[in-house]
Amino acid sequence: MRLRPVAGIPGHGARGVLDAAVRWVAVSELADPTPYLEGGELLLTTGMRMEGDQSQYVARLVTRGVAGLGFGVGVSHEEVPPALVAAAEEAGLPLFEVPRETPFIAIGKGVSELLAAEQYDEISRAFAAQGRLTRAALRPEGMHAVIDRLAKEVGGWAALLDEAGEVRHATRGANTDAVVSELSRLRTATRPPEPRLLEPGGGGLLPASLALSGPGEHIVVQPLGGGARPRGFFAVGAGRPFSPVTHTVINAAGSLLTLALEQGRTQLEAARRARSAVLELLLSGAGEQARAVLGPLGGRLPEEPLAVLAAGADALEALEPLAFAALLASLGERPLAVALVPDTVAEKVALEADAPVGVSLPCGYAPEGLNGALDQARRALAAAPGSGGAPGKGHGRVVKFGELAGQGLLGLLDRAAAQAFAAALLAPLTAYGSRADLVESLRAYLDSNGHWDAAAQRLGVHRHTLRYRMKRVTELLGRDLDDPGVRAELWLALEAVRR
């Protein structure tokens, strides 16, 4: 195939014009072929209808984005029309002469072969880059290694962010401020730009894929995770627009990062289930079996004396790096995060949880001691502020069982159960229709240890009045107030309703 540039055309325009990509070859003898073109074509014609000024014809081709014009001579014209040459030079349209012996189909085949070669080269480069990314994913650094390799493949930077938009790893020069700012804006925007997806749970609108462009910088942000809700993001930036090959490499990196994320989650869940099994074995007295299970996992139990921490299940992630922590699910109860820590650091670890935490007294691994400490931690947690129980005396939302025990016997009782008991026991008195306040009379009588004069004086009534009231209390309750056990129950009930 032999093509001859028309004199003066190859060097007439800017280099960018001559370097324009050729997407396909089209043949047309129409006076205006542009309605049938997409742009980027190499247009071939014999000029069957070309006469006179060709400036409008050339202008339409340039506006449509035609890459170049090939003129076949020896059919309707023995040479390229001078008017066409002048118009092409003026408009900056590459123009070349096609000899009669060169069929247009040969040009089409040549361009097709070159395009196929380019595509093969792009696929080969993308495949090689995917191989390098895969090898990076197998390194101990895992996801961080993939981010580092991706930055090199795109000739720019890359960053890894968690689901909240916090940067977890970034290469040198990463413009993470722009990425974090845009993600934050999209979470709170009422009308974010397309494309977008709705985060489950009302957490705001997040991008399905996001492209940012600025002076000298192009950024792509993609979500990570196999579900509808992103479990993280990664961003890639470079000083030039991304080519199709680069986009293929970026997508491959996203697949590897998502796979690593899901595998890490699976491993984490497996490790948590194993620790829960170890805790169950310890509580049942099978200490040797518990250590045999824990050994291959690379974990170890704290030395005695230890303390047991109890917190809500949401605190597990915060406790895991600091202690032997596991979820404990009891029948009919919400799962608890339970941690075993050396007694000397129990309070420090509990404060790191940033959640309501109950702390037991020191104990050992004997099943009766460990189970007792777990019960203490549960009771202390129930009294911790923010856990649904009464405010405790601990630091912030951390309550030690020892401090709880210092509040008296009532501090060791379940608040709801104690109040339900009190309401049932005292119901005959609270429902009594007389003007006399039998509940307060009973309280004054018990607080005075059964001394009539002291109790009457406290109430401001005559002692005979108090005796009458207490006789009525005895009748309504059907209890003997001289019985120490009955007095103890009534005192607990009165204290419970006071809390």
C-alpha positions in Angstrom: 0.0 0.0 0.0 1.5 3.4 -1.1 0.2 6.7 0.1 1.6 10.1 -0.9 1.1 13.2 1.2 0.0 16.2 -0.7 2.7 18.8 -0.9 2.7 21.2 2.1 0.1 19.3 4.1 2.1 17.2 6.6 3.9 20.1 8.1 1.2 22.8 7.8 -0.5 22.4 11.2 0.2 21.8 14.9 1.7 18.5 15.8 -1.4 17.5 17.7 -3.4 17.6 14.5 -1.1 15.1 12.8 -0.9 12.9 15.9 -4.7 12.6 16.0 -5.8 9.0 16.6 -7.5 7.2 13.7 -10.4 5.1 14.9 -11.6 3.7 11.6 -11.7 4.2 7.8 -14.8 5.4 6.0 -15.5 5.9 2.2 -18.0 8.4 1.0 -18.6 10.4 -2.2 -21.4 12.5 -0.5 -21.1 16.3 -0.6 -21.7 16.1 3.2 -20.8 12.8 4.8 -20.6 14.1 8.3 -24.1 12.8 9.4 -22.8 9.3 8.9 -19.5 9.8 10.8 -18.6 9.7 14.5 -15.3 11.5 14.5 -11.8 10.1 14.4 -12.3 8.4 11.0 -9.9 8.5 8.1 -12.2 9.5 5.2 -11.5 8.3 1.7 -13.1 9.8 -1.5 -12.5 10.1 -5.2 -14.1 13.6 -5.3 -16.8 12.6 -7.8 -19.0 15.7 -6.8 -16.2 18.1 -6.0 -16.2 21.3 -8.0 -15.2 24.8 -7.1 -14.6 26.0 -3.6 -14.1 23.2 -1.0 -13.8 25.3 2.2 -17.3 24.4 3.5 -16.7 20.7 2.8 -13.4 20.7 4.7 -14.9 22.8 7.5 -17.6 20.3 8.1 -15.1 17.5 8.3 -12.9 19.4 10.8 -16.0 20.2 12.9 -17.0 16.6 12.9 -13.5 15.6 14.1 -12.4 13.7 11.0 -8.7 12.5 11.5 -7.7 12.9 7.9 -8.8 12.9 4.3 -7.5 10.6 1.6 -8.1 11.5 -2.0 -8.1 8.8 -4.7 -6.7 10.1 -8.0 -7.2 8.7 -11.5 -10.9 8.2 -11.2 -12.7 11.6 -11.4 -9.6 13.7 -10.9 -6.1 13.1 -12.2 -4.7 15.1 -9.2 -6.0 16.4 -5.9 -8.0 19.5 -6.7 -6.1 22.7 -5.8 -9.2 24.2 -4.1 -9.3 21.1 -1.8 -5.5 21.4 -1.0 -5.9 25.1 -0.2 -8.9 24.5 2.0 -7.2 21.6 3.9 -4.1 23.8 4.4 -6.2 26.6 5.7 -8.3 24.4 8.1 -5.4 22.2 9.3 -6.9 19.0 7.9 -4.3 16.3 7.0 -4.7 15.5 3.3 -3.0 12.7 1.4 -3.1 11.4 -2.2 -4.1 7.8 -2.9 -2.8 6.5 -6.2 -5.2 4.7 -8.6 -3.4 1.3 -8.1 -4.1 1.5 -4.3 -7.6 0.2 -3.6 -9.4 1.9 -0.7 -10.0 -1.5 0.9 -6.3 -2.0 1.2 -6.2 1.2 3.3 -9.1 -0.1 5.4 -7.3 -3.4 6.0 -4.0 -1.6 6.9 -5.7 0.6 9.4 -7.6 -2.4 10.9 -4.4 -4.3 11.3 -2.7 -1.4 13.0 -5.7 -0.9 15.3 -5.7 -4.6 16.2 -2.0 -4.4 16.9 -2.5 -1.4 19.2 -5.3 -3.2 21.0 -3.1 -6.3 21.4 -0.3 -4.1 22.8 -2.8 -2.4 25.2 -4.1 -5.8 26.4 -0.6 -7.1 26.8 0.5 -4.1 28.9 -2.7 -4.3 31.0 -2.2 -8.1 31.5 1.4 -7.5 32.6 0.3 -4.7 35.0 -2.3 -7.0 36.5 0.3 -9.7 37.1 2.5 -7.2 39.0 -0.5 -6.1 41.0 -1.4 -9.7 41.8 2.2 -10.4 43.0 2.0 -7.3 45.2 -1.3 -8.5 46.7 0.5 -11.7 47.8 3.1 -9.7 49.8 2.8 -9.5 53.6 1.8 -5.8 53.3 -1.3 -7.0 51.3 -3.6 -4.1 50.5 -0.9 -1.5 51.1 1.4 -3.2 48.6 -1.3 -3.1 46.0 -1.7 0.6 46.5 2.0 1.2 46.2 2.2 -0.9 43.0 -0.9 0.9 41.5 0.7 4.3 42.0 3.7 3.1 39.9 1.5 1.6 37.2 -0.4 4.8 36.6 2.6 7.1 37.0 0.9 9.0 39.8 -0.3 8.3 43.3 -2.8 6.1 45.1 -4.5 6.0 48.5 -6.6 3.6 50.5 -9.5 4.9 52.7 -11.9 3.1 55.1 -15.7 3.2 54.9 -15.8 6.4 56.9 -13.5 8.1 54.5 -10.4 8.1 56.7 -7.1 7.6 55.0 -5.4 4.3 55.9 -2.5 4.3 53.5 -1.3 6.7 50.8 1.7 7.1 48.5 3.9 10.1 48.2 2.2 13.2 46.8 -1.3 11.8 47.2 -4.0 14.5 47.1 -6.1 12.9 49.8 -7.6 16.2 51.0 -9.5 16.5 47.8 -10.8 12.9 48.0 -11.8 13.1 51.7 -13.5 16.5 51.1 -15.5 15.2 48.1 -16.6 12.0 49.9 -17.7 14.0 52.9 -19.6 16.4 50.7 -21.4 13.5 49.0 -22.4 12.0 52.3 -24.2 15.1 53.3 -25.3 16.6 50.0 -29.0 16.6 49.3 -28.4 16.5 45.5 -25.0 14.9 44.8 -23.9 14.5 41.2 -24.3 11.3 39.3 -23.3 8.6 39.5 -24.3 7.7 43.0 -25.7 5.0 45.2 -27.7 5.2 48.4 -25.9 3.8 51.4 -28.1 1.5 53.4 -29.2 2.7 56.8 -29.6 6.3 55.8 -25.8 7.0 56.0 -25.8 9.4 53.1 -25.2 9.2 49.4 -21.9 7.7 48.3 -20.4 7.5 44.8 -20.5 4.3 42.8 -17.5 5.7 41.0 -16.1 9.2 41.1 -13.9 11.2 38.7 -12.3 14.5 39.7 -10.4 16.7 37.3 -8.5 19.9 38.0 -5.6 21.8 36.6 -2.9 19.2 35.9 -4.6 16.5 37.9 -7.1 13.7 37.2 -8.5 11.6 40.1 -10.6 8.4 40.1 -12.2 7.1 43.3 -13.8 3.7 43.5 -15.7 1.9 46.3 -14.5 -1.4 47.8 -16.6 -4.3 49.0 -18.9 -6.9 47.6 -22.1 -5.6 49.0 -24.3 -2.6 48.3 -22.6 -0.6 51.1 -19.0 0.4 50.5 -16.5 -1.1 53.0 -13.8 1.3 51.9 -12.5 3.3 49.0 -9.4 3.7 47.0 -8.3 6.7 44.9 -5.8 7.1 42.1 -4.4 10.3 40.7 -2.1 11.4 37.9 -1.2 14.5 35.9 -2.8 13.3 32.7 -6.1 11.7 31.8 -6.3 8.0 32.2 -6.1 5.8 29.1 -8.3 2.7 28.6 -5.3 0.6 29.6 -4.9 2.6 32.8 -8.6 2.2 33.6 -8.3 -1.5 33.1 -5.4 -1.6 35.5 -7.3 0.5 38.1 -10.3 -1.9 37.8 -8.0 -4.8 38.4 -6.6 -3.2 41.5 -10.1 -2.6 42.7 -10.9 -6.3 42.3 -7.7 -7.3 44.2 -8.4 -4.8 47.0 -12.0 -6.0 47.4 -10.8 -9.6 47.5 -8.2 -8.9 50.1 -10.8 -7.0 52.1 -13.3 -9.8 52.0 -10.6 -12.4 52.9 -9.5 -10.3 55.8 -13.0 -10.1 57.1 -13.5 -13.9 56.7 -10.2 -14.6 58.6 -11.2 -12.1 61.3 -14.6 -13.8 61.8 -13.0 -17.2 62.0 -10.5 -16.0 64.6 -13.4 -14.4 66.7 -15.3 -17.7 66.6 -12.2 -19.6 67.8 -11.7 -17.1 70.7 -15.4 -17.5 71.7 -14.9 -21.2 71.8 -11.8 -20.8 73.9 -13.7 -18.6 76.4 -16.5 -21.2 76.6 -14.0 -23.9 77.4 -12.4 -21.8 80.1 -15.7 -21.1 81.7 -16.6 -24.8 81.7 -13.3 -25.7 83.4 -11.6 -27.2 80.3 -8.5 -25.0 80.6 -6.1 -27.4 78.9 -8.3 -27.9 75.9 -8.8 -24.1 75.7 -5.0 -23.5 75.5 -4.7 -26.3 72.9 -7.2 -24.5 70.7 -5.6 -21.1 71.2 -2.0 -22.2 70.6 -2.2 -22.7 66.8 -3.8 -19.3 66.4 -0.8 -17.6 68.0 -2.7 -16.2 70.9 -2.1 -16.5 74.6 -4.0 -15.9 77.8 -3.0 -13.3 80.4 -1.2 -14.4 83.6 -3.1 -14.6 86.9 -4.4 -12.6 88.6 -6.6 -11.4 85.9 -9.8 -9.3 85.6 -12.8 -9.9 83.4 -14.2 -7.0 81.4 -17.8 -7.0 80.0 -19.0 -4.6 77.4 -21.5 -4.4 74.6 -20.8 -6.3 71.4 -19.8 -3.1 69.6 -16.8 -2.7 71.9 -15.2 -5.9 70.7 -13.2 -4.3 67.9 -11.7 -1.8 70.3 -10.8 -4.4 72.9 -9.3 -7.0 70.5 -5.9 -5.3 70.1 -5.5 -4.9 73.9 -6.7 -8.1 75.4 -7.9 -11.6 74.9 -11.4 -10.6 73.8 -14.4 -12.6 72.5 -18.1 -12.5 72.0 -20.2 -14.4 74.6 -23.8 -15.2 73.6 -26.1 -16.4 76.4 -29.5 -17.8 75.7 -32.1 -15.0 75.8 -29.5 -12.3 76.3 -27.7 -9.9 73.9 -24.1 -10.9 73.1 -21.4 -9.4 75.3 -17.9 -8.5 74.5 -15.8 -10.2 77.2 -12.1 -9.5 77.7 -9.5 -11.2 80.0 -6.7 -8.9 81.0 -4.0 -8.7 83.7 -5.6 -7.1 86.8 -2.9 -4.4 86.8 -4.1 -2.9 83.5 -7.8 -3.7 83.6 -8.9 -0.1 84.1 -6.6 1.2 81.4 -7.8 -1.3 78.9 -11.5 -0.6 79.8 -11.0 3.1 79.2 -9.7 2.4 75.7 -13.0 0.8 74.8 -14.7 4.2 74.8 -17.9 2.4 75.8 -19.7 1.3 79.0 -17.5 -1.4 80.6 -17.9 -3.4 83.7 -14.7 -4.6 85.5 -14.6 -7.6 87.9 -12.5 -8.2 91.0 -9.2 -10.1 90.5 -9.6 -13.8 89.8 -7.9 -16.9 88.4 -8.7 -19.5 85.8 -10.5 -21.9 88.1 -14.0 -22.2 86.7 -15.8 -21.1 89.8 -13.6 -17.9 90.1 -13.8 -17.1 86.4 -17.6 -17.6 86.2 -18.0 -15.5 89.4 -15.8 -12.7 87.9 -17.8 -12.8 84.7 -21.0 -12.3 86.7 -19.4 -9.4 88.6 -18.4 -7.8 85.3 -21.9 -8.2 84.0 -23.4 -6.6 87.1 -20.9 -3.7 87.0 -21.8 -3.2 83.3 -25.5 -3.0 84.1 -24.7 -0.1 86.5 -22.5 1.8 84.0 -23.8 5.1 82.6 -25.0 4.6 79.1 -25.7 0.9 79.5 -29.3 1.2 80.5 -28.5 0.7 84.2 -28.2 3.2 87.1 -25.2 5.7 87.0 -22.2 4.1 88.6 -19.2 5.5 90.5 -16.6 4.5 88.0 -14.4 6.7 85.8 -16.6 7.9 83.0 -18.5 4.8 81.8 -16.2 2.3 83.4 -17.6 0.7 86.6 -15.6 -1.6 88.9 -17.4 -4.3 90.7 -15.5 -3.4 93.9 -17.0 0.2 93.7 -20.4 -1.2 93.0 -20.2 -3.5 96.0 -19.4 -0.5 98.2 -22.9 0.9 97.4 -24.4 -1.8 99.6 -26.4 -4.9 99.1 -28.8 -3.2 96.7 -25.9 -2.4 94.4 -25.5 -6.1 93.7 -29.1 -6.6 92.8 -30.6 -6.3 89.3 -32.3 -2.9 89.3 -35.3 -3.9 87.2 -35.9 -7.1 89.2 -35.5 -5.4 92.5 -38.0 -2.7 91.6 -40.5 -5.3 90.3 -40.2 -7.2 93.6 -40.7 -3.9 95.6 -43.8 -2.9 93.6 -45.4 -6.3 94.1 -44.6 -6.5 97.8 -45.7 -2.9 98.6 -48.8 -2.9 96.3 -51.3 -3.4 99.2 -50.0 -0.3 100.9 -49.7 1.9 97.9 -53.3 1.0 96.9 -54.7 1.7 100.3 -57.3 4.5 100.1 -56.8 6.1 103.6 -55.3 9.5 104.0 -52.5 8.0 106.2 -49.3 7.4 104.3 -48.6 3.8 105.2 -45.5 3.5 103.1 -43.8 6.4 104.8 -44.9 5.2 108.2 -43.4 1.8 107.5 -40.2 3.4 106.3 -39.9 5.6 109.5 -40.7 2.5 111.7 -37.9 0.4 110.0 -35.4 3.3 109.9 -35.9 3.7 113.7 -35.3 0.0 114.3 -38.9 -0.5 115.6 -38.7 2.2 118.3 -42.2 3.8 118.4 -41.3 7.1 120.0 -38.4 7.8 117.5 -40.5 6.8 114.5 -43.5 8.9 115.6 -41.3 11.9 116.3 -39.8 11.5 112.8 -43.3 11.5 111.2 -44.6 14.2 113.5 -47.5 12.1 114.8 -48.6 10.6 118.2 -47.1 7.2 118.8 -50.7 5.7 119.2 -51.4 7.0 115.7 -48.3 5.2 114.5 -49.2 2.0 116.3 -52.6 2.1 114.5 -51.0 2.6 111.1 -48.5 -0.3 111.7 -51.4 -2.6 112.7 -53.0 -1.7 109.4 -49.7 -2.4 107.5 -49.6 -5.8 109.2 -53.1 -6.6 108.1 -52.7 -5.4 104.6 -49.4 -7.2 104.0 -50.2 -10.3 106.0 -46.7 -10.2 107.4 -45.4 -10.2 111.0 -43.3 -7.1 111.4 -41.6 -8.6 114.4 -40.0 -11.2 112.1 -36.4 -10.0 111.1 -36.7 -11.7 107.7 -39.9 -9.8 107.0 -38.3 -6.6 108.1 -35.3 -7.2 105.8 -37.5 -7.8 102.8 -39.6 -4.7 103.5 -36.4 -2.6 103.9 -35.0 -3.9 100.6 -38.3 -3.1 98.9 -38.4 0.4 100.3 -34.8 1.1 99.2 -35.5 -0.3 95.7 -38.4 2.2 95.1 -36.2 5.0 96.4 -33.5 4.4 93.7 
